[in-house]
């Protein structure tokens, strides 16, 4: 019995020892706690990029203010005294300028001669009003008068005065003296009848050898240029109509012939020898005085170019 109890106690002791061992093993097998990782530093946020300011749109410049309408002028009177002015005489020019609209202001009234300003007057002209502007100057040479109205550098031509005619005379640059003569058919012809046309005026006589030499050339010029506006007037000196008519008919000359039976026109033109020929432009101004005979048709054409710019020359 006691033996059986000893075995039981031994068995219990072994069980207790086993349990104690088992508890110790469990304690040793308990895992070591892993230390918590150190917290990572929170990265500082990068500064946000500074936004580029959006440029404000440049406002469009205001449209330019349109200039005020220019004053509109009208010449209601334009007078020159005396109307025909010779060199050295005093010219009085009166202009009445009316502002028919536009703006009020001070404007330059400008007088020019041959394109050169000779006098400027500042005149205040209100809309729908007019002013009288007068100029006075000594005429030293022929020229064209122009009256302009304007401001700053712009001008408006409001009137043109014709150039005063040169004095009458028989030399180049003179106004050809007017005359009246009869032709072979007893018709009266005046030089002034042909103002506005170029004129070839020839003094001659049937008894003059140099005159007879150039007559065929004059006839050819007459035939070729009469339809181009050229007027040819030949003046026979101190001969009878019958003698001159016989000469022209026998030679078949058809150009106009005038009769200076008393020599009055020859005296006006200071004729001292024949043939003498004058080339007169459309304004009645003598462009050339030719003494002596022409050598050819081309010789005449070379001189015609002074009064007919498009003349073709012939050798």
C-alpha positions in Angstrom: 0.0 0.0 0.0 2.8 2.2 1.1 4.6 1.2 -2.0 1.7 2.1 -4.2 1.5 5.5 -2.5 5.2 6.1 -3.1 4.8 5.4 -6.7 1.9 7.8 -6.9 3.8 10.6 -5.1 6.7 9.9 -7.4 4.4 10.1 -10.4 2.9 13.4 -9.2 6.4 14.8 -8.5 7.4 13.9 -12.0 4.3 15.5 -13.4 5.0 18.6 -11.3 8.6 18.7 -12.5 7.4 18.3 -16.1 5.0 21.2 -15.7 7.6 23.4 -14.1 10.0 22.6 -17.0 7.4 23.2 -19.5 6.6 26.6 -17.9 10.2 27.6 -18.0 10.6 26.6 -21.6 7.5 28.7 -22.5 9.0 31.7 -20.7 12.3 31.3 -22.6 10.5 30.9 -25.9 8.6 34.1 -25.4 9.8 36.5 -28.3 11.7 39.6 -27.5 9.5 42.5 -28.4 10.8 44.3 -31.4 11.4 48.0 -30.7 9.2 50.3 -32.5 11.0 52.0 -35.4 11.9 55.6 -34.9 9.4 57.8 -36.6 10.6 59.1 -39.9 10.9 62.8 -40.0 8.1 64.4 -41.9 9.7 66.0 -45.0 9.2 69.7 -45.1 6.9 70.6 -48.0 8.6 72.3 -50.9 7.6 75.9 -51.3 5.0 76.3 -53.9 6.3 77.9 -57.1 5.5 81.6 -57.2 3.0 82.0 -59.9 4.1 84.2 -62.8 1.7 87.1 -62.8 -0.4 87.2 -65.9 0.3 90.5 -67.7 -2.6 92.7 -68.0 -3.5 93.3 -71.6 -2.3 96.7 -72.7 -5.4 98.7 -73.6 -5.5 99.7 -77.2 -4.7 103.4 -77.7 -7.8 105.4 -78.4 -8.4 106.0 -82.0 -6.8 109.3 -83.2 -9.1 112.2 -83.1 -9.9 113.0 -86.7 -8.6 116.4 -87.7 -11.3 119.0 -88.1 -12.4 119.5 -91.6 -10.3 122.0 -93.4 -11.8 125.4 -94.1 -13.3 125.6 -97.6 -12.5 128.7 -99.5 -13.9 130.3 -102.5 -12.5 133.3 -104.4 -15.4 135.6 -105.0 -13.3 138.3 -106.6 -9.8 138.3 -108.1 -8.6 141.5 -109.6 -5.3 142.8 -110.9 -4.6 146.4 -111.9 -3.5 147.3 -114.4 -4.6 144.1 -116.3 -1.6 144.3 -118.6 1.6 145.0 -116.6 5.0 145.9 -118.0 8.2 145.4 -116.2 8.8 148.1 -113.6 5.2 148.9 -113.1 3.3 148.5 -109.8 0.9 145.7 -109.6 -2.1 145.8 -107.2 -3.9 142.5 -106.5 -7.1 142.3 -104.6 -8.6 139.0 -103.5 -11.9 138.4 -101.7 -11.7 135.1 -100.0 -14.8 133.5 -98.5 -14.8 130.6 -96.0 -17.8 128.6 -97.0 -17.4 126.0 -94.2 -14.9 124.2 -92.0 -13.4 125.8 -88.9 -12.4 129.2 -87.7 -8.8 130.0 -87.8 -5.9 132.0 -89.0 -4.8 131.1 -92.5 -2.0 132.2 -94.8 -2.9 133.9 -98.0 0.1 133.5 -100.2 1.1 135.4 -103.3 3.6 133.7 -105.6 5.1 134.8 -108.9 6.5 132.0 -111.1 6.2 129.6 -108.2 8.2 131.8 -105.8 6.5 133.2 -102.7 6.8 137.0 -102.7 4.3 137.8 -99.9 2.3 136.1 -97.2 -0.5 137.6 -95.1 -2.0 135.9 -92.1 -5.8 136.4 -92.1 -8.4 135.2 -89.6 -11.4 134.0 -91.5 -14.5 132.6 -89.7 -16.8 130.1 -91.3 -19.4 131.7 -93.6 -17.5 134.9 -93.8 -15.1 136.6 -96.2 -12.1 138.8 -96.1 -10.5 141.2 -98.5 -6.8 140.6 -99.0 -4.7 143.1 -101.0 -1.1 142.8 -102.3 1.0 145.4 -104.1 4.4 144.8 -105.7 6.6 146.1 -108.5 6.6 143.9 -111.5 10.2 143.3 -112.5 9.7 140.6 -115.1 7.0 138.7 -116.8 5.5 135.9 -114.7 2.4 134.0 -113.6 0.7 135.2 -110.4 -0.8 132.6 -108.1 -2.8 133.2 -105.0 -3.0 130.4 -102.5 -4.7 129.9 -99.2 -3.5 127.4 -96.7 -2.1 126.6 -93.2 1.3 125.2 -92.3 2.8 123.6 -95.4 -0.3 122.9 -97.4 -1.8 125.3 -99.8 -4.9 125.3 -102.0 -4.7 127.2 -105.2 -7.7 129.4 -105.4 -6.8 131.5 -108.4 -4.3 132.2 -111.1 -3.5 135.5 -112.7 -2.2 135.4 -116.2 1.3 136.5 -116.9 1.3 140.1 -118.2 2.3 140.1 -121.9 5.7 141.2 -122.9 6.0 144.5 -124.9 5.4 144.4 -128.6 8.5 144.3 -130.8 10.3 142.5 -133.6 12.8 140.5 -131.6 12.7 137.1 -129.9 10.7 137.4 -126.6 8.5 140.2 -127.8 4.8 140.1 -128.5 4.5 140.0 -132.3 2.8 143.3 -133.5 -0.7 142.8 -134.8 -1.6 143.9 -138.3 -4.3 143.7 -141.0 -3.5 143.0 -144.6 -5.3 141.8 -147.7 -4.6 138.5 -149.4 -4.6 137.9 -153.2 -8.4 137.4 -153.0 -8.9 140.8 -151.3 -9.8 139.1 -147.9 -8.6 141.0 -144.8 -6.4 138.9 -142.6 -5.2 139.8 -139.1 -2.3 138.2 -137.2 -4.5 138.2 -134.0 -7.0 135.9 -135.9 -4.5 133.1 -135.4 -3.8 133.6 -131.7 -3.7 130.2 -130.1 -1.9 128.7 -133.2 1.8 128.6 -134.0 2.6 131.0 -136.9 5.4 131.1 -139.4 5.6 134.7 -140.8 7.8 135.2 -143.8 8.6 138.5 -145.6 9.6 138.2 -149.3 9.3 139.6 -152.8 9.3 138.0 -156.3 12.4 139.9 -157.4 14.5 138.4 -154.4 16.7 135.4 -155.5 17.2 134.1 -151.9 13.4 134.3 -151.5 12.8 132.3 -154.6 15.3 129.8 -153.5 13.4 128.9 -150.2 9.9 129.0 -151.7 9.8 125.3 -152.6 10.8 124.4 -149.0 8.0 126.7 -147.6 5.5 125.0 -150.0 6.5 121.6 -148.7 6.2 122.7 -145.1 2.7 124.2 -145.9 1.5 120.9 -147.4 2.8 118.8 -144.6 2.0 120.9 -141.5 -1.2 122.8 -142.3 -3.2 119.9 -140.9 -1.1 119.9 -137.8 -2.2 123.4 -136.8 0.7 125.4 -138.3 -0.3 128.7 -139.9 2.0 130.0 -142.6 1.6 133.7 -143.6 3.9 135.1 -146.3 4.0 138.9 -146.8 5.1 140.2 -150.2 6.6 143.7 -150.1 5.5 146.6 -152.3 4.4 144.7 -155.3 1.1 144.6 -157.3 -1.4 141.9 -156.7 -1.2 140.8 -160.4 2.5 140.4 -160.3 2.5 138.3 -157.1 -0.5 136.2 -158.4 1.3 135.4 -161.6 4.4 134.3 -159.7 2.6 132.0 -157.3 0.4 130.5 -160.0 3.3 129.8 -162.4 5.2 128.0 -159.6 2.1 126.3 -158.2 2.5 127.8 -154.7 -0.6 127.5 -152.6 0.5 128.9 -149.3 -1.3 132.2 -148.2 0.2 135.4 -149.5 -0.6 138.8 -148.0 0.2 142.1 -149.7 2.1 144.9 -147.9 1.9 147.3 -150.7 3.1 150.3 -148.7 5.6 148.6 -146.5 3.8 149.5 -143.2 4.0 146.1 -141.7 7.6 145.6 -142.8 8.4 148.8 -140.8 6.5 147.5 -137.8 8.8 144.4 -137.9 12.0 146.3 -138.6 12.6 144.5 -141.9 15.9 145.7 -143.4 16.6 142.7 -145.6 14.6 139.8 -147.1 13.8 137.1 -146.7 13.2 137.4 -143.0 11.1 134.9 -141.1 9.5 134.9 -137.7 8.5 131.9 -135.6 5.6 132.9 -133.3 4.2 130.6 -130.6 0.5 130.1 -129.6 0.7 133.0 -127.2 1.8 135.4 -129.9 5.4 135.6 -128.6 8.2 135.6 -131.2 10.5 132.6 -130.5 13.0 133.2 -133.3 13.8 135.8 -135.9 15.6 134.3 -138.9 17.4 136.6 -141.4 18.2 135.0 -144.8 17.1 132.0 -146.8 16.5 128.5 -145.6 18.8 125.9 -146.9 16.3 123.0 -146.8 13.0 121.8 -145.6 14.8 120.3 -142.5 16.3 123.7 -141.8 12.7 125.1 -141.4 11.6 122.1 -139.3 14.5 122.5 -136.9 13.2 126.0 -136.1 9.5 124.9 -136.0 10.4 122.7 -133.0 10.4 125.9 -131.0 6.7 126.5 -131.6 5.6 123.0 -132.3 7.4 120.7 -129.8 6.6 117.4 -131.6 8.0 118.6 -134.9 10.0 115.8 -136.7 13.1 117.1 -138.5 14.2 116.1 -142.0 17.8 116.3 -143.1 
